[in-house]
Amino acid sequence: MLSRDFVSGLAAVLIGAVYLVFAYQLRTSALDDSVGPGGLPRTYGWLLLTLGLLIAAGALIKQIRSGTALDLKLEWKGQGRRIVWAGGLLAIGICYIAGVSTLGYPLAIALLLAAVALYQGARPGLHIAAIGIGGAAFLWAVFVLVLGVSMPMGLFAFL
């Protein structure tokens, strides 16, 4: 049986490799500098792939050095529940992506922040609404006012 560290290392290698495939397909322009638009994505991809290899190798070395078979069944106990829980967070993110262009960034990010807080176990109340609205206002200000990134306004396009 494989350890969780080994499996997660291999997963990171796979994700890094797929990420690199897409990073190397980014278009280049005659106006690009020496790094170009793909420089940072390629760096991230190589870092993820390398870290995944290091994690997987470390897990193998740990298992070999222990000399005895690790109780890997105990290590995997309860992982199904955790994977389903992570799937819930993924579903919240998918709903955000699906709704951001229709609802607009301010409303969609406020709902995302509130939904994640509730999913993590926060008690419903006005403080959750305040966190969603305040967080959305802060993130909108950072992206739109400070960084100059155009965000979809959706329902708020009339503003």
C-alpha positions in Angstrom: 0.0 0.0 0.0 1.2 3.5 -0.8 1.5 6.3 1.8 -0.5 9.5 1.6 2.7 11.5 1.1 3.7 9.4 -1.9 0.3 9.6 -3.5 0.1 13.4 -2.9 3.6 13.8 -4.4 2.6 11.9 -7.5 -0.6 14.0 -7.7 1.5 17.2 -7.5 3.8 15.9 -10.3 0.7 15.1 -12.5 -0.9 18.5 -11.9 2.5 20.2 -12.5 3.0 18.4 -15.7 -0.5 19.3 -17.0 0.1 22.9 -15.9 3.4 23.0 -17.8 1.7 21.7 -21.0 -0.7 24.6 -20.9 2.0 27.1 -19.8 4.2 26.3 -22.7 1.2 26.8 -25.1 0.8 30.5 -24.1 1.2 32.7 -27.1 4.2 34.9 -27.4 4.4 38.3 -29.0 7.2 40.3 -30.6 6.7 42.9 -27.8 7.4 40.3 -25.0 10.4 40.6 -22.9 12.9 37.8 -22.3 10.6 36.1 -19.7 7.3 36.7 -21.6 3.8 36.0 -20.4 4.5 32.4 -19.8 7.5 33.0 -17.5 5.6 32.9 -14.2 3.3 30.0 -15.2 6.2 28.0 -16.3 8.1 28.7 -13.1 5.0 27.6 -11.1 4.7 24.5 -13.1 8.3 23.5 -12.7 8.2 24.3 -8.9 5.1 22.2 -8.5 6.5 19.3 -10.4 9.8 19.4 -8.5 8.2 19.7 -5.1 5.9 16.7 -6.0 9.0 14.7 -6.9 10.7 15.6 -3.6 7.6 14.7 -1.6 7.2 11.4 -3.3 10.9 10.6 -3.0 10.9 11.6 0.7 7.9 9.3 1.3 9.7 6.4 -0.3 13.0 7.1 1.7 11.0 7.3 4.9 9.3 3.9 4.2 12.6 2.3 3.3 14.4 3.6 6.3 11.7 2.5 8.7 12.6 -1.1 7.8 9.2 -2.2 8.8 5.9 -2.0 7.0 4.2 1.2 8.1 0.6 0.9 9.2 -0.6 2.5 6.0 -4.2 1.3 6.5 -4.4 3.5 9.6 -2.9 6.4 7.7 -5.7 6.2 5.1 -8.5 5.8 7.6 -11.1 8.6 7.2 -9.7 9.9 3.9 -12.9 9.2 2.0 -14.8 11.7 4.2 -12.0 14.3 3.8 -12.1 13.9 0.0 -15.9 14.4 0.0 -15.4 17.5 2.2 -12.9 18.9 -0.3 -15.3 18.2 -3.1 -17.8 20.4 -1.3 -15.3 23.3 -1.4 -14.7 22.6 -5.0 -18.4 22.7 -5.7 -18.6 26.1 -4.0 -15.7 27.3 -6.2 -17.5 26.0 -9.3 -20.7 27.8 -8.4 -18.6 31.0 -8.0 -17.1 30.6 -11.4 -20.4 29.8 -13.0 -22.1 32.8 -11.5 -19.5 35.5 -11.5 -20.3 36.8 -15.0 -24.1 36.9 -14.3 -24.1 38.1 -10.7 -21.0 40.2 -11.1 -17.8 40.1 -9.1 -18.9 42.0 -6.0 -22.0 39.9 -5.3 -20.3 36.6 -6.4 -17.3 37.1 -4.2 -19.5 38.1 -1.2 -21.5 34.9 -1.6 -18.3 32.9 -2.0 -16.8 34.3 1.2 -20.1 33.7 3.1 -20.6 30.2 1.7 -17.0 29.1 2.6 -17.3 30.5 6.1 -20.6 28.6 6.6 -19.2 25.5 5.1 -16.2 25.7 7.5 -18.7 25.7 10.4 -19.2 29.3 11.2 -22.6 30.1 12.8 -25.0 31.9 10.5 -25.6 35.5 11.5 -25.1 39.1 10.6 -21.3 38.7 11.1 -21.2 36.3 8.1 -23.0 38.9 5.9 -20.6 41.6 7.2 -17.6 39.4 6.3 -18.9 38.7 2.9 -19.8 42.3 2.1 -16.6 43.7 3.7 -14.4 41.1 2.1 -16.0 41.7 -1.3 -15.6 45.5 -1.0 -11.9 45.0 0.0 -11.1 42.6 -2.9 -13.0 44.7 -5.4 -11.0 47.8 -4.3 -7.7 46.0 -4.5 -8.4 44.5 -8.0 -10.3 47.4 -9.6 -8.9 50.5 -7.9 -5.4 49.5 -7.0 -4.4 47.0 -9.7 -6.7 48.3 -12.5 -8.1 44.9 -13.3 -11.6 45.0 -14.9 -14.0 42.8 -13.1 -17.4 41.7 -14.4 -20.2 43.8 -12.8 -23.1 41.6 -13.8 -26.2 42.8 -12.0 -24.4 46.0 -11.0 -23.5 47.0 -14.5 -25.9 50.0 -14.3 -23.5 51.6 -11.7 
